[in-house]
Amino acid sequence: KLKADVYHHPQFDLPWRIQAPSVVTIHDLKYIAHPEFLDKRSRLKSIYIKKSLQHSLRASNQIIAVSQNTLNDLENKFDFDVEKATVIHHGINPKPQRNPEQKNGAFEIQNDFVLFVGTRRPHKNIEGLIRALAILRTQHQLKLDLVIAGKAYSNYNRPENLAKELAVEPYVHFFDFVSDEKLPELYNSAKVLALPSFYEGFGLPLLESMAHGTPVVGSNVSSMPEVIGDAGLLVNPEDPEDIAGKIHQIITDTRLYQKLVTAGLSRSKQFSWRAVAKSTFDVYIKALNSRI
C-alpha cells in the first residue's frame, strides 16, 4: 500500500483510522437541511450522513466547503473547529462564448426555450418551474418551451403529472441524460437557464450557462446568490409568478439581456480549475503542517 503524505476524501464520509493527515470536501447538506423532501428510506440515510459528517468534521485535519453557504450550514448544525475549514468554489473548464451556429438540432426543439440542467429531485423545484412556464404561456403570451436535462429520480414523477395537469405537456421536454458533448448545444440554444432550487450546495449549471453567454435565473436562497453575484436575476423559489416574471423580463428586455450576457461571461471567468487546484494545494500544506 502507498503511504500517502495527505489523504483527500472528496465527500462527507471520511473513513475511520486514516493514518495520514486528512482533508475532507463537503459539497452540501441537502439531506439534512431539507428532510421534508426525502422519502422514508432517504430519511434513514440522512441519519447515517449526519453521523458520518460529524466524524469527518472532527477527525479531519482540514475541511473544504464548496461554498460559503455550505460552510455556514455546517457551522449551524455541527460542532467542529471552524478554523480548519476553507471555502473553495468549484471551477469550470474554459468554454467558448455563445456560438449561434451550435444549435439544438439533435434535440428537435422548434420554439425558444428555458433550460433546466440537473437531476430531477424534489428539492430542485422543477414543479415550480413548470408552473412558471404555464404562466409565461398564458398570462405573458410567450411561445416558450421548457427543457429539463437530467436523470429522473426514483418514484418521483410529479413534474410529468403537473405538466399534464396544467396542459403544458407538449411544451415540456424531458431528457433523461445529456452527454457533456451534447450539453453545449442546449446551453447555446436556450434563451435562459433557470435553477429555482430550494437548495443547492453550489449550482454548477449556473456557471456553465454564463460561460456560454446564456443569462441565468437562480433562487435567492442557499448558495445561488453566491455563485450568480450580479450576473443574473434572483427569484423566490416559492413563487412561480416571480420565476415567470424574471424570465419574462430577461427575454423581453433586450438591454437587460445583453447586460446579463456580458456580466455572465465575465463572472464565469472568475471560477477556474487552476484556481481550485492552487487553493486545494494550499489546504494540503496546512494539513501536513497540522501534523508536524
DOZA-987175 format. One line per 4 residues: number of its first residue (from 1); their letters; for each residue x, y, z of N, C-alpha, C. Coordinates in steps of 0.001 Angstrom, whole numbers, plus 500000, padded with zeros to 6 digits. Example, Ala and Ser with C-alpha at 12.3 -4.5 7.8 and 13.67 -1.06 7.14 Angstrom:
// DOZA-987175
1) as) 513190:494310:507800:512300:495500:507800:513200:496700:507800  512850:497750:507080:513670:498940:507140:512900:500030:507870
***
This chain:
// DOZA-987175
1) klka) 500824:498807:500000:500000:500000:500000:500867:501256:500000  500395:502268:499292:501109:503537:499273:500972:504243:500615  502035:504859:501046:502000:505656:502271:501869:507116:501882  500644:507569:501800:500371:508924:501324:500806:509953:502351
5) dvyh) 501256:511098:501848:501577:512222:502729:500307:512910:503214  499301:512967:502336:497999:513550:502680:496919:512690:502034  495849:512447:502770:494708:511724:502211:493557:512704:502026  493053:512829:500773:491941:513737:500473:490709:512900:500135
9) hpqf) 489698:513017:500974:488435:512306:500748:487437:513300:500159  486927:513068:498937:486138:514095:498234:484667:514134:498588  484259:513505:499670:482868:513589:500105:482783:513460:501620  481548:513390:502131:481292:513599:503559:481762:512474:504482
13) dlpw) 481935:511244:503963:482140:510087:504847:483606:509662:504924  484381:510442:505638:485803:510140:505820:485965:508776:506491  486758:507869:505892:486953:506550:506525:487614:506688:507905  487362:505690:508739:487977:505668:510059:489418:505186:509941
17) riqa) 490235:505549:510935:491604:505067:511074:492499:505446:509897  492338:506648:509387:493255:507165:508369:494545:507591:509072  495663:507062:508621:496945:507346:509269:497541:508682:508824  497374:509017:507539:497953:510254:507010:497097:511455:507398
21) psvv) 497659:512655:507384:496840:513856:507551:495705:513844:506515  494520:514200:506917:493364:514039:506027:492668:515367:505743  492113:515427:504514:491307:516560:504065:489982:515992:503570  488881:516595:503965:487564:516145:503514:486856:517304:502827
25) tihd) 486186:517008:501701:485405:518013:500978:483924:517785:501236  483224:518836:501641:481784:518777:501884:481087:519603:500802  480180:518963:500077:479517:519634:498948:478206:520304:499352  477395:519622:500125:476110:520216:500526:475533:519437:501698
29) lkyi) 474466:519991:502246:473763:519345:503359:472285:519153:503018  472005:518817:501766:470604:518768:501346:469789:517735:502113  470400:516603:502467:469654:515580:503194:469358:516002:504637  470140:516951:505121:469948:517416:506496:469160:518719:506525
33) ahpe) 469436:519601:505563:468762:520897:505539:467298:520786:505133  466975:519797:504289:465600:519675:503794:465102:518239:503876  464930:517718:505078:464427:516342:505217:463003:516180:504698  462280:517290:504541:460889:517192:504073:460794:516687:502638
37) fldk) 461901:516751:501893:461881:516280:500508:462316:514824:500363  462548:514158:501474:463078:512802:501427:461987:511772:501701  462103:510603:501048:461215:509502:501387:461746:508817:502644  461031:507817:503147:461419:507180:504407:462804:506554:504326
41) rsrl) 463104:505940:503190:464414:505310:503023:465524:506355:503084  465299:507479:502425:466302:508539:502416:466449:509192:503783  465363:509216:504559:465448:509791:505904:466360:508971:506796  466327:507651:506605:467268:506799:507329:468686:507091:506873
45) ksiy) 468826:507338:505583:470134:507677:505034:470650:508984:505638  469746:509919:505878:470161:511211:506430:470744:511056:507834  470262:510069:508590:470824:509811:509923:472265:509343:509803  472488:508428:508836:473855:507944:508589:474762:509092:508147
49) ikks) 474245:509931:507258:475042:511053:506755:475406:512005:507890  474457:512278:508773:474722:513204:509875:475820:512676:510790  475760:511389:511103:476777:510794:511978:478137:510767:511259  478135:510444:509965:479386:510416:509203:480003:511807:509089
53) lqhs) 479150:512794:508879:479632:514169:508792:480272:514618:510098  479632:514311:511201:480192:514714:512490:481571:514103:512690  481710:512823:512345:483021:512176:512437:484026:512854:511512  483641:513118:510262:484554:513707:509289:485035:515087:509712
57) lras) 484119:515890:510244:484461:517249:510652:485425:517259:511831  485277:516305:512720:486140:516262:513903:487470:515559:513626  487449:514505:512801:488650:513695:512600:489595:514243:511542  489078:514997:510587:489931:515502:509501:490837:516623:509997
61) nqii) 491969:516768:509315:492886:517855:509654:492483:519169:509010  491884:519057:507812:491400:520242:507118:490078:519899:506431  489244:520928:506247:487925:520767:505627:487798:521755:504476  487297:521264:503357:486981:522125:502219:485468:522152:502043
65) avsq) 484882:523344:502020:483458:523521:501698:483383:524178:500318  482472:523704:499475:482443:524200:498098:481738:525542:497966  481160:526035:499058:480553:527371:499048:480515:527897:500473  480414:529203:500584:480273:529793:501923:478968:529349:502556
69) ntln) 477939:529158:501733:476664:528689:502257:476796:527303:502879  477549:526420:502224:477768:525086:502791:478491:525172:504122  479498:526042:504191:480219:526213:505453:479303:526781:506532  478463:527741:506160:477512:528298:507132:476572:527223:507669
73) dlen) 476102:526350:506764:475220:525260:507191:475938:524324:508160  477196:524030:507855:477979:523168:508735:478119:523792:510126  478421:525081:510149:478576:525770:511439:477278:525767:512242  476156:525895:511541:474865:525970:512229:474402:524624:512786
77) kfdf) 474882:523537:512183:474331:522226:512526:475312:521272:513199  476610:521635:513214:477605:520721:513776:478587:521460:514673  479182:520697:515572:480200:521222:516476:481564:520762:515974  482383:521691:515489:483716:521362:514989:484567:522626:514976
81) dvek) 485847:522458:514720:486788:523572:514692:486701:524279:513340  486017:525397:513303:485799:526122:512048:487109:526661:511482  488108:526846:512330:489379:527400:511876:490076:526494:510851  489742:525225:510835:490390:524337:509878:489588:524175:508577
85) atvi) 488568:525030:508391:487722:524966:507192:488080:526068:506207  488049:525732:504918:488331:526673:503837:487255:526548:502763  486773:527665:502266:485822:527650:501149:486595:527669:499841  486366:526668:499014:486956:526620:497675:485827:526326:496694
89) hhgi) 485465:527316:495920:484394:527140:494940:484811:526157:493853  483808:525550:493227:484083:524738:492048:484609:525619:490923  485233:524993:489950:485660:525698:488748:484943:525128:487541  485159:525746:486396:484664:525207:485135:485790:525255:484130
93) npkp) 485729:524342:483182:486703:524360:482098:486423:525541:481192  487479:526102:480563:487247:527219:479644:486261:526805:478561  485239:527612:478364:484218:527316:477373:484193:528417:476320  483835:528074:475088:483664:529129:474091:482472:529997:474435
97) qrnp) 482484:531231:473964:481316:532076:474147:480173:531544:473284  479018:532154:473457:477816:531686:472763:478083:531538:471274  477819:530369:470754:478056:530058:469346:476711:529872:468657  476249:530870:467892:474931:530776:467269:474828:529651:466252
101) eqkn) 475976:529149:465784:475957:528047:464823:475700:526707:465500  475944:526626:466814:475780:525362:467538:474375:525325:468136  473440:524843:467322:472040:524826:467727:471637:523431:468191  470354:523331:468605:469900:522094:469229:469344:521107:468216
105) gafe) 469996:520972:467061:469494:520106:466007:469199:518702:466464  470053:518176:467338:469865:516802:467808:468645:516675:468714  468152:517792:469244:467049:517738:470204:465699:518116:469588  465718:518697:468400:464496:518991:467638:463490:519811:468438
109) iqnd) 463956:520927:468990:463078:521844:469724:462846:523057:468834  461604:523278:468460:461296:524317:467479:461179:525703:468100  460587:525808:469272:460361:527110:469917:461576:527551:470730  461609:528829:471078:462564:529288:472089:462269:528524:473377
113) fvlf) 463310:528317:474190:463065:527526:475399:463896:527993:476587  463363:527703:477764:464057:527870:479041:464690:526528:479364  465912:526553:479859:466654:525323:480129:466831:525107:481632  466627:523867:482062:466991:523429:483407:467958:522270:483263
117) vgtr) 469071:522299:484011:470050:521213:483999:470229:520700:485412  470035:519404:485611:470201:518815:486938:469313:517593:487104  469602:516793:488107:468780:515622:488376:467378:516045:488787  466405:515230:488463:465010:515574:488734:464630:515110:490132
121) rphk) 465050:515887:491123:464761:515589:492532:463828:516664:493097  463086:516328:494144:462108:517292:494679:462700:518646:495053  463924:518661:495622:464471:519946:496080:464889:520855:494928  464866:520329:493705:465230:521145:492546:464097:522062:492086
125) nieg) 462889:521822:492599:461752:522701:492333:461381:522764:490841  461432:521633:490191:461022:521588:488787:459530:521873:488664  458764:521490:489661:457331:521784:489632:457076:523289:489614  457837:524033:490393:457699:525484:490373:458040:526065:489017
129) lira) 459016:525470:488341:459421:525939:487017:458345:525624:485980  457694:524472:486110:456608:524123:485194:455415:525062:485401  455145:525400:486650:454074:526373:486920:454436:527734:486306  455719:528098:486379:456156:529363:485772:455979:529324:484258
133) lail) 456263:528171:483641:456070:528048:482192:454608:528267:481821  453700:527678:482601:452276:527861:482318:451895:529334:482390  452450:530051:483353:452188:531491:483483:452748:532247:482287  453952:531892:481873:454583:532566:480733:453776:532368:479449
137) rtqh) 453214:531189:479283:452476:530900:478059:451067:531489:478075  450456:531591:479245:449079:532082:479327:449016:533581:479604  449563:534000:480730:449476:535407:481111:450362:536305:480254  451567:535821:479933:452512:536649:479167:452491:536352:477673
141) qlkl) 451754:535338:477273:451580:535009:475856:452907:534780:475127  453849:534136:475807:455137:533810:475192:455118:532375:474686  455541:532185:473460:455619:530835:472885:456941:530196:473295  456987:529811:474547:458208:529240:475130:458006:527769:475450
145) dlvi) 459091:527001:475322:459127:525633:475796:460041:525563:477011  460029:524427:477673:460906:524170:478813:461629:522856:478574  462949:522888:478692:463766:521688:478526:464349:521294:479878  464069:520074:480304:464596:519532:481552:465670:518511:481183
149) agka) 466927:518846:481415:468041:517967:481058:468619:517359:482327  468235:516128:482621:468729:515484:483825:468010:514179:484099  468675:513294:484795:468122:511974:485073:466893:512051:485974  465965:511152:485718:464785:511044:486568:465175:510467:487921
153) ysny) 464415:510839:488942:464640:510352:490309:463641:509247:490595  464083:508200:491248:463249:507031:491513:461936:507412:492190  460836:506932:491596:459483:507108:492153:459062:508571:492273  459649:509436:491466:459287:510855:491517:458846:511288:490118
157) nrpe) 457545:511359:489928:457004:511733:488622:456032:512909:488709  456117:513666:489780:455217:514810:489930:455411:515862:488838  456648:516128:488374:456775:517108:487290:456015:516697:486027  456119:515423:485635:455407:514964:484449:453889:515079:484641
161) nlak) 453422:514704:485816:451981:514787:486086:451495:516231:486106  452306:517136:486663:451908:518546:486721:451843:519157:485324  452783:518777:484449:452758:519290:483077:451450:518906:482381  450979:517683:482628:449694:517250:482065:448543:518048:482677
165) elav) 448589:518200:483994:447515:518898:484709:447350:520336:484239  448483:521005:483967:448452:522417:483560:448364:522588:482047  448239:521470:481332:448081:521488:479873:449286:522094:479155  450481:521882:479717:451701:522340:479041:452598:521156:478663
169) epyv) 452057:519958:478731:452853:518763:478439:453546:518816:477077  452909:519320:476000:453595:519366:474707:454809:520294:474682  454889:521188:475660:455945:522202:475659:457042:521925:476689  456930:520809:477394:457946:520426:478378:458663:519179:477859
173) hffd) 459975:519296:477669:460780:518222:477089:461686:517645:478170  461495:516381:478477:462313:515702:479488:463383:514861:478790  464647:515193:479023:465760:514404:478509:466475:513772:479704  466381:512455:479810:466919:511771:480983:468429:511890:481106
177) fvsd) 469122:511925:479988:470580:512038:480043:471068:512837:478846  471909:513821:479113:472533:514605:478056:474041:514557:478295  474786:514078:477327:476230:513921:477487:476920:515283:477547  478129:515285:478061:478911:516526:478127:479154:517088:476736
181) eklp) 479199:516212:475739:479429:516666:474363:478198:517352:473781  477008:516916:474213:475768:517474:473677:475240:518654:474491  475610:518730:475763:475075:519773:476629:475333:521193:476102  476518:521486:475525:476720:522836:474986:475694:523247:473940
185) elyn) 475127:522290:473193:474087:522628:472223:472885:523249:472924  472535:522694:474082:471393:523236:474822:471723:524581:475447  472911:524701:476038:473318:525992:476608:473328:527083:475537  473840:526756:474355:473930:527749:473283:472577:528123:472712
189) sakv) 471622:527215:472763:470322:527444:472140:469294:528046:473089  469477:527844:474385:468478:528309:475361:468425:529832:475418  467233:530351:475684:467097:531788:475915:467553:532149:477323  467226:531270:478280:467552:531498:479692:467776:530132:480341
193) lalp) 468715:530070:481281:468804:528912:482163:468151:529281:483486  467286:528398:483989:466611:528645:485270:466959:527534:486249  467391:527939:487440:467682:526990:488515:466975:527488:489780  465662:527217:489880:464881:527741:491008:464844:526792:492200
197) sfye) 465953:526129:492473:466008:525108:493520:465708:525692:494901  465204:524821:495769:465040:525193:497164:466370:525125:497907  467302:524366:497357:468624:524239:497994:469641:523764:496965  470827:524366:496989:471972:523919:496198:473230:524080:497040
201) gfgl) 474118:523097:496969:475419:523243:497612:476313:524194:496852  476108:524233:495518:476870:525170:494687:475993:525686:493547  475724:524841:492546:474914:525280:491404:475733:525430:490148  476450:524377:489772:477379:524432:488637:476722:524809:487311
205) plle) 475482:524369:487008:474868:524777:485737:474779:526289:485553  474686:527032:486647:474654:528495:486540:475930:529010:485894  477077:528509:486372:478359:528928:485801:478506:528481:484361  478138:527240:484095:478284:526703:482740:477440:527497:481754
209) smah) 476234:527869:482158:475373:528650:481289:475956:530034:481029  476425:530698:482089:477025:532023:481922:478237:531967:481004  479024:530885:481104:480209:530744:480268:479851:530602:478794  478635:530139:478506:478168:530012:477125:477396:531254:476663
213) gtpv) 477342:532276:477506:476662:533500:477107:475153:533431:477207  474646:532542:478062:473201:532423:478255:472837:532971:479634  471940:533957:479704:471566:534550:481001:470952:533523:481944  471060:533792:483242:470588:532836:484242:469615:533478:485224
217) vgsn) 468703:532628:485702:467806:532947:486800:468024:531889:487864  468271:532310:489092:468500:531361:490172:467790:531784:491434  467611:530847:492335:466911:531141:493587:467710:532097:494465  466987:532803:495309:467627:533759:496221:467970:533115:497567
221) vssm) 468130:531790:497563:468451:531054:498793:469696:530196:498592  470225:529690:499688:471404:528816:499756:472574:529415:498978  473238:528649:498146:474488:529096:497536:474313:529899:496258  473115:529937:495703:472950:530502:494362:473263:531993:494256
225) pevi) 472861:532838:495218:473296:534240:495133:474819:534375:495161  475475:533484:495898:476942:533487:495997:477590:533187:494651  476990:532292:493878:477534:531907:492579:477196:532944:491514  475963:533425:491515:475500:534337:490468:476102:535729:490618
229) gdag) 476249:536198:491853:476706:537574:492048:475694:538535:491439  476195:539501:490653:475300:540453:489986:475155:540114:488507  475447:538856:488150:475450:538454:486740:474180:537720:486322  473144:537749:487150:471879:537105:486812:470779:537660:487692
233) llvn) 469582:537134:487544:468453:537577:488346:468085:536504:489369  467721:536959:490568:467352:536050:491655:465835:536032:491820  465322:534841:492193:463881:534677:492343:463571:533995:493669  462335:534164:494109:461818:533440:495259:461366:532060:494765
237) pedp) 462015:530986:495178:461649:529674:494658:460245:529222:495041  459669:529869:496051:458314:529524:496491:457234:530202:495642  457650:531081:494717:456698:531922:493988:456843:531760:492474  456033:530912:491840:456106:530734:490384:455884:532031:489609
241) edia) 455064:532931:490163:454847:534233:489499:456153:535002:489399  456952:534963:490464:458242:535654:490463:459193:535006:489460  459221:533670:489442:460087:532959:488489:459704:533338:487060  458404:533296:486770:457929:533644:485425:458241:535106:485090
245) gkih) 458039:535983:486060:458276:537404:485813:459721:537715:485477  460657:537091:486180:462075:537358:485919:462502:536773:484565  461988:535608:484219:462288:535036:482902:461730:535938:481805  460497:536395:481986:459868:537302:481014:460675:538586:480875
249) qiit) 461154:539106:481997:461938:540345:481983:463205:540190:481149  463906:539080:481323:465146:538853:480573:464862:538710:479086  463837:537940:478744:463563:537637:477337:463069:538860:476575  462302:539731:477233:461673:540855:476526:462463:542156:476615
253) dtrl) 463431:542238:477505:464231:543468:477657:465593:543241:477010  465775:543743:475807:466995:543491:475035:468235:544020:475739  468122:545202:476324:469281:545782:477004:469675:544963:478224  468683:544534:478989:468966:543694:480156:469572:542369:479720
257) yqkl) 469026:541794:478665:469525:540511:478165:471014:540606:477848  471396:541633:477084:472795:541772:476694:473685:542102:477882  473153:542882:478821:473904:543202:480039:474229:541925:480812  473258:541028:480919:473475:539787:481663:474399:538834:480912
261) vtag) 474328:538829:479594:475265:538015:478802:476694:538444:479094  476949:539757:479026:478296:540281:479262:478748:540024:480695  477858:540287:481643:478208:540079:483054:478447:538604:483352  477665:537731:482734:477818:536301:482958:479129:535761:482430
265) lsrs) 479519:536211:481253:480802:535783:480691:481949:536205:481599  481879:537433:482094:482918:537933:482992:482917:537168:484315  481733:536920:484862:481616:536216:486136:482166:534797:486044  481857:534099:484978:482275:532692:484843:483791:532558:484801
269) kqfs) 484483:533583:484327:485943:533526:484239:486614:533613:485612  485837:533965:486627:486392:534039:487986:486470:532669:488662  485925:531637:488006:485881:530294:488588:486661:529331:487695  487944:529182:487942:488775:528312:487117:489286:527130:487927
273) wrav) 489502:526003:487249:490053:524836:487927:491499:525078:488349  492191:525951:487649:493562:526287:488050:493556:526922:489443  492606:527835:489658:492497:528469:490982:492089:527449:492039  491200:526518:491657:490792:525458:492583:491997:524612:492980
277) akst) 492808:524247:491992:493984:523408:492254:494963:524107:493199  495211:525398:492967:496141:526137:493824:495629:526208:495260  494332:526537:495413:493768:526645:496756:493748:525299:497467  493482:524238:496720:493458:522897:497309:494857:522482:497750
281) fdvy) 495863:522800:496940:497252:522504:497321:497615:523215:498617  497177:524472:498748:497445:525222:499978:496812:524530:501196  495634:523942:501004:494980:523214:502095:495777:521958:502443  496337:521288:501442:497177:520116:501702:498374:520492:502577
285) ikal) 498984:521627:502285:500134:522083:503081:499704:522343:504523  498525:522945:504692:498003:523175:506052:497798:521844:506782  497269:520855:506060:497040:519547:506679:498358:518908:507110  499380:519020:506256:500700:518485:506597:501269:519191:507823
289) nsri) 501164:520500:507823:501728:521278:508932:501012:521010:510247  499743:520639:510162:498990:520388:511390:499459:519125:512095  500212:518274:511391:500710:517032:511990:502174:517132:512409  502799:518256:512080:504228:518413:512416:504387:518827:513873
***
